[in-house]
Amino acid sequence: MNIDSHELRQVAQAAAPRVDLYAGIHKALRALMADTLLALGRADDEDTLELAQATQRVLQLLDFCRSHLRHENEFVHRAMEARAPGSSSQIAHEHAEHEQEIAALAEHATALLNCDATARAAGTLALYRALALFIAHNFEHMHVEETAHNAVLWARYTDAELVEIHNALVASIPPEEMMFTLRWLVPYMNPAERAAMMADMRAHAPAPAFAAAIDVVRPHLGEREWTRLAASLGLDA
């Protein structure tokens, strides 16, 4: 990966915040991953319905991860390679490994639903441990993207250009996936990020889409969080 130490220092020493293509979606991923792992860990493997719900959440997480990889490959990596050839190679290789891990985890989760009742406890624990390792690897992976990849992007793209990349990526996401993303994205942002995100959406999205997003997000905010967001957007609390 062709990234020098000077570029990495620029990330740490940036005087003003730069447009960060990773910050928000990675908060969503970390929240979703942690919540899914905790749900699997506490699932009653003797309860068929509860185990089915837990494994469905694992499969939903894996689908989201697969889609996220595709978005980064098609938009972020393409931008990096256009101005810094080779700069995304290490992470692109890890993306390919993640695809294989996702397929293996999905197969494991599906098999767990169909296994004999006597094997469920051992199968659930094995899936839990495998998912925990996958998440641990992803946390390290995301840190590299947020530091090394941002160093490349910030050295070679203006904020206006980064906004164009972000907007093109967002425009490619189907509505159902976008609502799922917002459910995990907005509640786990800090108040300033949350207000800016929703204000931007209101400015550019159709009114029904914005209303639907508020309906998705509101149940997952605390009373104080919602009051503050509503005030920033001029909505009734």
Beta strands, then each sheet from edge to edge (+ up, - down):
end
